[in-house]
Amino acid sequence: MDLLAEPGVLAAVLAIVFFAGIVQAGLGMGFGLTAAPMVALLDPMLVPAPVLILGFFSSAWVAILHRGQIVWPEVGLATAGRFAGVAITTALLVSFSRDAFTIAFAVLVILAVAMSLAGVRFPFNRLSLVAVAVVSGIMGTITSVGAPPLALVYQSRPPGPSRATLAAFFTLGVALSLGALILTGWCRWHDAELAAVMAPAMIAGLLVAGRFRAAFDTRYRALMLAASGFAGLILLGRTIWG
């Protein structure tokens, strides 16, 4: 589909990307999990690479803005896990069904969110951080949605450092995923052109997000879980029913 030739679809895509930019700035993550499931329903060509390209720049924006609050040891551990996940994905994309992975991850995300809402707390330590980063690397590379696993271990952390640290992690992590997609032929020049069409809406969302900062801070855990659960449901429905 040519986005510029479909004004109605383009307007809907830009509205989604605008909202995703607000979520990214508020949580430090979530551009992909907000944008990818919905824009894919409008035009499957927009995922994974075009959304990942925008996710890289939106994460970098937030990381630079809040650089003083970044917890770099956590970024290092999580990036190591993400690298492992991307490496696994690069090997598996050659042999396995993308839909099978998407269904499995969507079910796991929904289950994990349900457990969190039921009162289960996921521990925050080195092992859990690396483990969820591996899963994030696999999910993010295949579906453009890599935030839910990290949300589960960061849900009870302070909003300020979490926002900055997650943004720094996703800047590096998304770059790794894009590299894997380029190597496997899943990211081409046309994907960059599609990202450029959507970029103004993303920038607008990032610019206005400051007005909602207090609301994000007071509802940080609830918003992270809600966004993750929504992404899981949309991914599952999109894959099963097309």
PECORGI-V598913 format. One record per helix or strand of 3 or more residues. SS is the DSSP state (h for helix, s for strand). FROM is the first residue (numbers start at 1). TO is the last residue. If there is no record, write none. Layout:
ss from to
SS FROM TO
SS FROM TO
This chain:
ss from to
h 3 5
h 7 27
h 31 42
h 44 46
h 49 65
h 67 69
h 72 92
h 98 117
h 126 143
h 147 154
h 159 183
h 189 218
h 220 241
